[in-house]
Each structure stands twice: as C-alpha cells, then as structure tokens.
Amino acid sequence: MRFQDRFIPFSSLRYSTQAFIDFCLPECSPKKNYALIGPGVSQSLDQPVNLREAHGFQVGGVSMGPGKVNPPHLHFTCEVFICTKGTWQIMWGFNPDIKTIEIKAGDIVAIPTWIYRGFKNVGNEDGFMFTALGRDDTGGILWGPDTIDAAKRHGVYLTKAHRIIDTRQGIEPPSDADLFEPMTRSEIAALRDWSVEQMQERCIAFEKLHWTTEGLLDSRLPNCGGAIAPVIGYGMCEKRDYLPRPMNPIGLSMEWIKVPPGGGISRHRIASKQVLIVFQGSLTLRLGEGESEEYRLIGTDDGWDVFSIPANTWRELRASTEGELIVLSLLASDDRKFIDWDQSTVTEAAALGLIRDADGYIAHQRFVGRA
C-alpha cells in the first residue's frame, strides 16, 4: 500500500447518516458516523471506510448538532472518546439511573466494556469526536431496549443479523423470530455500576495533562524539543517515571505529543503501526528511506488530519515555524513500544551524556557506564 493511501485529510472524510438504528429517531438525527481505520461497529452496508487494514484497534468519528443524542449502547471492547470540537455530555449506566460527565476539546475518556453508554452534544455548535475501539474484532454492539422500541414505533427494525429494516421504504418487517433481542431491564440492572468518581478517573482532561520534555531521547537536541504526555497504555514514552493512568487493559496506547514552532522529532521507527491525529498546528511528516516522501497535515478548530504510519517505517516529524504542533499518537496494545532511533540521534544524545539503559529508558551515561 502506498503512503498516500494512508493519509486521511479531514476534508476527505466520508460519513453515513444511517449507520445505526437510531437514525430514525428525531432526537438523534442527523448524526454523521465516520469509519477512518477499520469498519468499526457500523450496522450499515453502505458505511464508507477510509482504511480497512487491521491495526489492532479501530478509529472512527461522530459529528452531531447541538442537542442531538446518541442513545445507550454497549461494546465488548473499550470505547475511547476523543473530543476535538464542542462540549459533550457522556452518559452511562441506565440501570436505571443515568450518570454524566462533560468533556470538551482535547479531553479523552475511556469507557469501560460491558456498560451502556451514550452521549449528547450540549454545546451551541456542531461538535466532533474521534472514537477508538480496542482490537480488530470488537464483537459488535448491543442497543438498549428503549431504543429498539422507539425505532419500531417509527417503522424501523433491527434483525438478529444486525440488519436495519426500514419499512417506510416499502420493505416488509421481519418476523418476530428474526428480530434482535435486546437485554432486558433486569439484565441491564445487573451490570456493574460505575460511579461518577470512577469514570472521572478514566477521563484525561487536556488542561490537566502531565507533559515532560524528557520523554524522548532527542528532546534536548537542537531543533527538536518535543514533549510527551501519557494518556492510555504505556506507549513510546522513554521517561522511566512517566506512567499512564492505571486502568484495565484497553487494547491500545495513546499519548499527546507537543512540538515547539520549528522543532521536531528526529528520524526513528517503531515496530507497531502508528496513527497520528493532528489536533493543532501544522505537521510535516517525512517517511521512508533514501528519497523520503513528505506529507503536510494540519489541525484547526474545524478539521484534524490523520495519518497511519506502517510498522518499521522510518519517520520524522517537524512542526511549522508559525506555531506549536500538538498531535495525538495511537499505537496498538497497552504495552511499551520501543523507539529505534537513527544512529545519528543516538550519537548526538550521547554527546550530551544521555543514553538508554537496559530497560529502554533515558538515563545519564555516567551512571549506566559504571555497570
């Protein structure tokens, strides 16, 4: 696959407004569902997908207008909401009480598995969230009984095969034997109850990120200066004591990366596929060996370009001189990823007295060299 095929400019995104059975409900429509990497859990055969290649996780997106609601549903792998625009109320529980927290641009929340969740745009403008689901096979989606009943009142049905039947289009309704069977209210009530405090522990607010300029071997080198902030999983941070917030395995790692104007992250490669979402600023991404290919990604208030970098591909990130660059990095699995730096970077860092110890963390050469 060409590098070009892995570049997903925000302007190229295609969406479905009929991805799920709630499309027929006035309080939920219109809702734009996007599948950037992997098909996600869309129940529409017409769902556009930018990149179907397996990554170990999936990336989607959702956009809704003010006051619009996504009703309660359940996933079997962790769903992560990444807010890039607007103010959203994240709801969960529905057994029977509803609990809520609010997130805004830059905030990330990891929703536990086996819990009914929904969300609402409580801002005054169209909002956008990226979504990430752990693993290549997410196991599908379960809708709550109230949503199924409401859709039936509009003449829309969901089959056991998760096919949406819209009788308003002249299609015969499915037989009772073919209908999807939602959980009962008593079964939902038996699911684990997560308190607001417990969910807040799974919410990583952008304004409360713990940045470090000592998490990448090249950070102190000229024209570099990258900072990193862990979010979920261990990722690629090389600072020994910089740990993500503890929670159950998610199936992916996330870290924020910040680069000063004109700075960058030197040439390196990682043994896993890496997805970059540009949240703010302009990124020049150089890929490959020899005559490398170059791509420009931007993040604004209304659009956020995405790139999927193949495993073991050399890459260099460079910020524009006009402003700070902020990028979200996504890597498969929760475990640590080891950066393979270009030898020139290793040599320059060593000249400053910095190397990596046997565990892959940045250390002072004067101590490691004594062993």
C-alpha positions in Angstrom: 0.0 0.0 0.0 1.3 3.4 -0.9 2.0 6.0 1.8 -0.6 8.3 0.0 -3.3 5.7 0.7 -2.6 6.0 4.4 -3.1 9.8 4.5 -6.6 10.8 5.7 -7.1 14.5 5.3 -10.1 15.6 7.3 -11.6 17.1 4.1 -11.6 13.6 2.6 -13.8 12.0 5.3 -17.0 10.4 4.2 -19.8 9.6 6.5 -23.1 7.7 6.9 -26.2 9.2 8.5 -27.8 5.7 8.7 -25.0 3.7 10.3 -27.2 2.7 13.3 -30.8 2.1 14.1 -31.1 5.4 15.9 -31.0 7.3 12.6 -34.8 7.2 12.5 -35.2 9.0 15.9 -35.7 12.8 15.7 -33.7 13.4 18.8 -30.7 11.5 17.3 -30.8 12.7 13.7 -28.9 13.8 11.7 -25.8 12.1 13.1 -22.7 11.7 10.9 -20.7 8.5 11.6 -17.2 8.1 10.2 -15.0 5.0 9.9 -11.4 6.1 9.3 -9.5 2.9 10.2 -11.4 -0.4 10.3 -15.1 -0.8 9.8 -16.0 -0.2 13.5 -19.4 -1.4 14.5 -21.5 0.2 11.8 -24.7 -1.6 11.0 -24.9 -0.1 7.5 -23.7 -1.9 4.5 -23.0 1.5 2.9 -20.7 2.8 5.6 -17.6 4.4 3.9 -14.3 3.3 5.4 -11.1 5.2 4.6 -8.6 2.4 5.5 -9.7 -1.1 6.2 -6.3 -2.5 7.1 -6.1 -4.1 10.5 -4.2 -2.1 13.1 -5.1 -3.8 16.4 -7.6 -1.0 17.1 -10.1 1.0 15.1 -10.6 4.7 14.7 -13.9 6.3 13.9 -15.6 9.7 14.3 -19.0 11.2 15.1 -20.5 14.6 14.4 -23.8 15.9 15.8 -25.5 19.2 16.1 -26.5 20.9 19.4 -29.0 19.0 21.5 -28.6 15.8 19.5 -28.3 12.5 21.4 -26.6 9.1 20.7 -28.7 6.7 22.8 -27.4 4.0 25.1 -25.4 1.1 23.6 -22.9 -1.4 24.8 -19.5 -2.5 23.5 -17.3 -5.5 24.3 -14.0 -3.7 23.8 -13.1 -0.4 25.3 -14.5 2.7 23.5 -12.5 5.9 23.8 -14.0 9.3 23.1 -11.5 11.9 21.9 -13.2 15.3 21.8 -11.8 17.8 19.2 -14.8 20.2 19.0 -17.7 21.2 21.2 -18.9 20.2 24.6 -20.3 16.7 25.1 -22.2 15.1 27.9 -21.1 11.5 28.3 -23.8 9.4 29.8 -23.7 5.8 31.2 -25.4 3.4 33.5 -29.1 3.4 32.5 -29.6 0.7 35.2 -31.8 2.6 35.8 -30.0 5.8 36.9 -28.1 7.9 34.4 -24.7 9.3 35.4 -22.9 12.0 33.4 -19.6 13.9 32.9 -18.8 16.6 30.4 -15.8 16.7 28.1 -14.5 19.5 25.8 -11.9 19.9 23.1 -8.8 17.9 23.9 -10.4 15.8 26.6 -10.3 12.0 26.3 -12.4 9.4 28.2 -12.1 5.6 28.1 -15.5 4.0 28.6 -15.3 0.5 30.3 -16.6 -2.5 28.5 -20.0 -4.1 29.3 -21.6 -0.8 30.3 -24.4 1.1 28.5 -23.2 4.5 27.4 -24.5 7.4 25.3 -23.6 11.0 24.6 -25.2 14.3 23.8 -23.9 17.5 22.2 -24.6 20.0 25.0 -22.7 22.9 23.2 -24.0 25.6 20.9 -22.4 24.4 17.7 -21.8 21.2 15.7 -19.3 19.0 17.6 -16.9 16.3 16.6 -15.3 13.4 18.5 -12.9 10.8 17.2 -13.6 7.4 18.6 -11.2 4.5 19.2 -12.2 0.9 19.8 -9.8 -1.7 21.1 -8.8 -4.7 18.9 -9.6 -5.6 15.3 -12.7 -7.6 16.2 -14.8 -5.5 18.6 -17.6 -8.1 18.9 -20.3 -5.8 17.7 -22.8 -3.6 19.5 -25.9 -4.0 21.7 -28.6 -1.4 21.8 -30.8 -0.8 24.8 -34.5 -1.9 24.8 -35.9 1.6 24.8 -34.0 2.5 21.6 -35.2 -0.7 19.9 -38.8 0.0 20.9 -38.6 3.7 19.8 -37.3 2.6 16.4 -40.2 0.2 16.0 -42.6 3.0 16.5 -41.0 4.7 13.5 -41.3 1.5 11.4 -37.6 0.6 11.7 -36.4 -2.8 12.9 -33.1 -4.5 13.7 -32.7 -8.2 12.9 -30.6 -10.8 14.7 -28.1 -10.4 11.9 -27.9 -6.7 12.8 -29.5 -5.6 9.6 -31.6 -2.5 9.7 -35.1 -2.9 8.1 -36.9 0.4 7.3 -40.5 -0.4 6.5 -41.0 3.2 5.4 -39.1 2.2 2.3 -41.7 -0.4 1.4 -39.8 -3.3 2.9 -41.7 -5.9 4.8 -41.0 -6.1 8.6 -39.0 -9.1 9.8 -40.7 -11.9 11.6 -40.6 -11.9 15.4 -38.2 -14.9 15.2 -35.7 -12.7 13.2 -35.8 -9.7 15.4 -32.8 -8.6 17.5 -33.4 -9.4 21.2 -32.1 -6.6 23.4 -31.1 -7.1 27.0 -33.9 -6.9 29.5 -34.0 -4.1 32.0 -33.3 -6.5 34.8 -30.2 -7.8 32.9 -29.0 -4.2 32.4 -29.6 -3.5 36.1 -27.3 -6.5 36.9 -24.3 -5.0 35.1 -21.6 -3.3 37.0 -22.4 0.2 38.2 -19.6 2.8 37.7 -19.7 5.9 39.9 -19.0 9.4 38.6 -15.8 9.4 40.6 -14.7 6.1 38.9 -15.5 7.5 35.4 -13.6 10.7 36.2 -10.5 8.6 36.8 -10.8 7.4 33.2 -11.2 10.9 31.9 -7.9 12.6 30.9 -8.6 16.4 30.6 -6.3 18.2 28.2 -5.8 21.1 30.7 -4.5 18.6 33.3 -2.0 16.7 31.1 1.4 16.0 32.7 3.9 17.0 30.0 7.5 16.1 30.0 10.3 17.3 27.8 12.4 14.3 29.0 10.3 11.5 27.4 12.1 11.3 24.1 15.8 10.7 23.6 16.1 13.6 21.1 14.2 16.2 23.1 17.3 18.2 24.1 18.9 18.1 20.7 18.9 21.3 18.5 15.7 21.9 16.5 13.8 19.2 18.4 12.2 20.0 21.8 9.4 17.5 21.7 7.3 17.0 24.8 5.1 13.9 25.5 2.1 13.3 27.9 0.9 9.8 28.5 -2.9 9.2 28.3 -3.7 5.4 27.9 -1.3 2.5 27.9 2.5 2.7 28.1 3.1 3.9 24.5 6.5 5.1 23.5 7.5 7.4 26.3 11.1 6.9 27.3 10.9 8.6 30.7 11.1 6.0 33.5 8.7 7.5 36.0 6.1 8.9 33.5 3.3 6.4 33.7 -0.2 6.4 32.2 -3.3 6.5 34.5 -3.9 2.9 35.7 -6.9 1.2 34.3 -7.9 -2.2 32.9 -6.2 -3.1 29.5 -7.7 -1.0 26.7 -6.1 -2.7 23.6 -4.2 0.4 22.5 -1.9 3.2 23.8 -2.4 6.9 23.4 0.0 9.8 24.1 -0.1 13.5 23.3 3.0 14.9 21.6 3.8 18.6 21.6 6.5 20.2 19.5 7.5 23.9 19.6 7.5 26.1 16.5 10.2 24.9 14.1 11.0 21.9 16.4 10.6 18.3 15.6 11.1 14.6 16.5 14.1 13.1 14.8 14.2 10.2 12.4 13.0 7.0 14.1 10.9 3.9 13.6 8.6 1.8 15.7 7.7 -1.9 15.3 4.0 -1.2 15.5 1.6 0.7 13.2 1.1 4.3 14.5 -1.8 6.6 13.8 -1.3 10.3 14.2 -4.2 12.8 14.6 -3.1 16.4 14.3 -5.0 18.3 16.9 -3.4 21.7 16.5 -0.8 23.2 14.1 1.0 22.1 11.0 3.0 18.8 10.8 5.5 17.9 8.1 5.8 14.2 8.1 8.7 12.6 6.3 8.5 8.9 5.6 10.8 6.1 4.3 14.5 5.7 3.5 16.6 7.3 0.8 14.3 9.7 -1.1 11.6 10.0 1.6 8.1 11.1 0.9 6.7 14.2 2.6 3.2 15.0 3.7 1.7 18.0 5.4 -1.0 17.5 8.0 -2.9 20.3 9.7 -5.1 20.6 12.8 -7.5 23.5 13.1 -10.7 24.4 15.0 -12.7 22.6 12.3 -10.6 19.8 10.9 -7.9 17.3 12.0 -5.8 15.4 9.5 -4.9 11.7 10.2 -2.1 9.5 9.0 -1.4 5.8 9.5 2.3 5.0 9.5 3.2 1.4 8.7 5.2 -0.6 11.2 9.0 -0.4 11.0 8.8 2.7 8.8 11.3 5.5 9.3 9.6 8.7 10.1 10.5 12.3 11.1 8.0 14.9 12.5 8.6 18.6 12.0 6.5 21.5 13.2 5.9 24.6 11.2 7.8 27.7 12.3 4.5 29.5 12.6 3.1 27.8 15.7 3.1 24.9 18.2 2.2 21.4 17.0 0.0 19.1 19.1 -0.5 15.5 17.9 -2.3 12.5 19.4 -0.4 9.2 18.8 -2.2 5.9 18.8 -0.4 2.5 19.0 -1.8 -1.0 19.2 -1.8 -2.7 22.6 -1.3 -1.3 26.1 2.4 -2.4 26.5 5.5 -0.4 25.9 6.8 0.4 22.4 10.5 0.8 21.9 11.7 3.6 19.6 14.5 2.7 17.2 16.3 6.0 16.7 18.5 6.8 13.8 22.2 6.3 14.8 22.9 10.0 14.3 20.4 10.8 17.0 21.8 8.3 19.4 25.3 9.7 18.8 24.2 13.3 19.4 22.3 12.4 22.6 25.4 10.5 23.9 27.4 13.7 23.3 25.0 15.4 25.8 25.6 12.5 28.2 22.2 10.8 27.5 21.7 7.1 26.6 19.0 4.5 27.2 19.5 1.9 29.9 18.9 -1.8 29.5 15.2 -1.3 30.1 14.9 1.2 27.3 14.6 4.3 29.5 16.6 7.5 29.2 19.5 7.7 31.7 22.7 9.6 32.3 25.6 7.8 30.6 27.9 8.5 33.6 25.8 6.2 35.7 25.0 3.4 33.2 28.6 3.3 32.1 29.7 2.3 35.6 27.8 -1.0 35.5 
